[in-house]
Amino acid sequence: MAQLLGGVPAVLTTPGLTVHGRGAVLQRGGDRLLWDHAPAAVEGQEGISDAFLLDRDRDTVLIQSAQSGAVPVYVEVEDDQVTFSSVLDALVRTKPGGAAPDWNGVAEMVAGSGPLGGRTVIRGIDRLRPGERLVLDPHQPLRRTLEWQWPHLEPGAGSAEELAGAVTSSVGRLVGSGSVLSMLSGGWDSRLLLAVANDRSADADLQAYTTSSDTGTVMEELVAAQVAQHLGVPHQIVMPDRSQFGADLADFAAAADYQTSFHIWLVPLARAVLAAQRLRPEQMRPTVLDGLGGGLFIGSSFSDDHAGQPLVENRMAGVTRYLGAAERVFRPGVGRSLADRIRADAEPTVRRFLEHPYGHTLTAYLTRTVPGISLAPHALMARTGPVATPFLRSDVVSAALRLRPQAHAKDRLYPLLIGAIDPALSRLATAQAQVPWPRPHPRRISSTEAIRHLRALLLREPVRDLLAPSLMTAGPKYWRGLLATTAGQHLIRGLAVLSLWCDAYGDLMRDLDVQELV
């Protein structure tokens, strides 16, 4: 078996099979296998999150997404060939005959989290879903199977102690293997991970970085500083430069392969980490500790809102939540078309888990975390070093889903888990609990510099054809008010990424007519 180690050029040679470098062609029955290595580390390496495996057993080759599915594995499957890569751009630029948009995937990028159900924004190129595998045997037709185990866990047999042990074990292995960089927002997830890391090794090389969220409040930076000071962990707050907004947007879009617009605000943090590494080139790159998935599997994020609405509609509304601002952003008909495309792809997932005890968790994971949010750590931050997402390790998820769903309600597990390590830290209120809505502090994305850049991206062809006339003629005050809302900001970010995607692939793309979205 060959485990693909991200960021580490490798060569594997066995009879009739060679893996090397950054290629992207797997020829069935041939003598050549070129591999594009994943930008993140792999499952089993000192607690680092799941990635994918390439396994050669005799004449059989297995390409497999792990149970988390968080590390992207893109594949193009044809009758006699499978092309695969951890970077979508590598497949787009080498696709025979040129690439064509997958308009459902594009709609889901603009107005949802990202392409759903294994789609990408490119027709004919898929992203392996959690637990999905391709089996290539020269003596049999190509087989494609889906073996996602998490939905089959039985709630009720677990305990908070078991969950605490799984988190502690996972993080403990990390601090024993080298330096660790915490992406510290000061919220429950990052706070829990840093507290465990600090507790597990007094000699651990820990450092914390915090930056300014475009959807949060300035209180996040203050709370993060309190957490780091309380734990005695070196801490750096990275303040983004308004004049750099356009460059940050472009860098994030390219890093995420234009699959999502989430977490653009992390780019300054990634730049700061890379700059620090250049000053110490002799040192190994630290493992990035990220709380991806904690809100779902530890907390109570996206719990069902029992407001009299049928459950299926309640969950579908969660998938299309950003389209509440559609009338202010899109010209008539566009919002309805985007909603129809997103709902068509989301409905099978919603209905599949409708009766599941953790249906809201699994639905949100497949429609929000995997397609979009996962690309912040596993595409952008992976450039700085190996990425660890302990909350998505199968042992942690198993312990979390073996609890009764009620045990997670109102985020009550966080104070319990943190309090066992540091009672004072468990009592420190989060930024979200301390700041009212709407947010009183304007963020960088609503600055004059950001508005000017976003407006320029949206008002040029072909994206301008999707815009509401009122938005096209509106001044900075109107744009600032729209960007101050979660839904409005998300849709504008999505359209900006669409504009950049058209720039990047306009010469390579067939049928690039955004009118398809109407």
Disulfide bonds with the S-S distance in Angstrom:
none
